[in-house]
């Protein structure tokens, strides 16, 4: 019988040098979480030595304001006397305080940006932990398994995130310029779509967590690839559902049909149903709100598996396009919206969906 590999002596030495109690290291080794404990130490190497009042004094910002920003970032409220803040935290908060004092950023904008940054980077951090877990699931326990993260990935990730942020900033600026420059058009007019994976709830009861993760990853990969490749933007993934927006109605119809086809052809996934609606939508923090969003969300719930159902406004724009074929659906009463006319959309050369 092959003996299990011993826990990494290098990781143990690093944790010991950081002052982590031996009993904590031993407990992590027994549960196979030694690498996670090391990541915990590497993520914020300076110790938490300040409580809320102390960090407020260091930063020159009110304790209530710091607690609000901390909460907006997605962290729990600091308890009275809890020493959870580091000198790095104090430096960051001092920088924010100076920007607010100089009038560069308003307090409410700082809270809003904290909320967006916190929620976005929480997802990045969670994805990194998931990736780390997959990499070490069958690890040998040797130092090299952790060294990739400690020496390469952790130092590189901030540069990657800054690069991607700058790229997205450029795209968002260009999109805003194009939106405001539309002559006589409707700059806030969007086509909103939802695609829902059929039978996901039942499927999630049958699969173990690793199989379920593969299904979710595959669902997201097809959604992102299809929507972005055909000119749309993924707004968010909501469990077994993807929400996307498109500036052009025809492109939205093409995305909807391609999504239905792509999932139907994938043996590892069930069909999706897609709902589309078009009209004015409020964009805020990369999300969209308004009646058109609610309508698209309600439509997808009444679509048959593998079908695309659209609002009357989408049909009005595309009804003369020879690429598409239409079937009128009897008006449905949708929750909180009322009775609305709907249309089933398919390609003109495709067989009707039953």
Buried (B, 14 or more C-beta within 10 A) or exposed (E): EEEEEEBBEBBBEBBEEBEBEEEEBEEBBEEBBBBBBBBBBBEEEEEBEBBBEBBBEBBEBEBEBBBBBBBBBBEEEBEEEEBBBBBEBBEBBBEBBBBBEEEEBEBEEBBBBBBBBBEBEEEEEEEBEEEBEEBBEEBEBEBEBBBEBBEEBBEEBEEEEEEEEEEEEEEEEEEEEEBEEEEEEEEBBBBBBBBBBBEBEEBBEEEEEEEBEEBBEBBEEBBBEBBEEBBBBBBEBEEBBBBBBBBBBBBBBBBBBBBBBBBBEBEEBBBBBBBBBBBEBEBEEEBBEBEBBBBBBBBBBBBBBBBBBBBBBBBEBBEEEEEBBBEEBEEBEBEEBEEBEBBBBBBEEEEEBE
